[in-house]
Amino acid sequence: MEQLDKRRQTAQAEQVKIKIPPDEFAQKRQSLADQIEQAEATRRQAADQLASAETALAEKDRALKAVQEQLADIRESRARTAAALDAMTAQRQEIARMSGERFQCPPPDILKKLDLGDPAQLPDMETFEEQSTRHKAQRERLGAVNLRADEELREVETQLSHLLEERNDLEQAIGRLRQAIGSLNREGRERLLSAFQEVSRHFSDLFQTLFGGGYARLELVESDDPLDAGIEIMASPPGKKLQILSLLSGGEQALTALSLIFAVFITNPAPICVLDEVDAPLDEANVERLCDLLDGMNARTDTRFLIVTHNEVTMARMHRLFGVTMAERGISQLVSVDLERAESLTAAQ
């Protein structure tokens, strides 16, 4: 009951407080409506300002991003510029070092020292770089620089001068040698033709002697120059037409060859002549002719003829015989017989 009494008293007090006359309530309501309208207008104005502020904020954000991008580009450009500056500084130092080593002066004095004239008349950088690149490529193709080139050039020039002198001497020697060869060729042709004609004449005479007639001659073939020409033997035994040596019979070839050999010995005698089985293809009558010819050659020349033979007729016509006998089995003995002395001893008995 006490609690209820307190609640009743509190409710009565609140009833007194909230008991407002209708006029005062209408005024308050109107006042609240005015305040609400004013607050709504303020809200709309604030909303407009907020929208304008958000638009401005978006523009500022975009401008900030653009500025940040520009700032990043500027920082990057600055970094590149700094790197290029460092490279140019290093390059400048390298150029200064190279200028000092090569030209013994700082770079600004190179134009004056090299007497290149007005710098404005020099080619532009692009043209200069192209020329420099081309010249570097040419230099690279040349290979490594030879520091002894001047000394080697002098040595080569000395060798060249010596070689030129030797070449001149060789050319003069070649000229003299050609003259000598020409003279020898002329003399050789003359002597060869003379000897050839003489041998051909003796050959023809000896051929007629051996064959008892007929005709034979020597011909130069295959070239007009006697030094380069070959020799063809043309023979015509009695009763046969003129033909080359290879078409004759074996005996005729042997007699023709002997005629040529003896013709050469008559033209240019030699101390000794060895004939090996030259009478083998001959019959007895031709062997007699051969022996008669040997007797004539012996009287006509001073040549000693050594004949290797098994023919009895030929051995009977020789002045001295040499042979090998085997009186005892397995023991060979050289035997010599002087036929002329034997004949004289026989005649004396």
Disulfide bonds with the S-S distance in Angstrom:
none
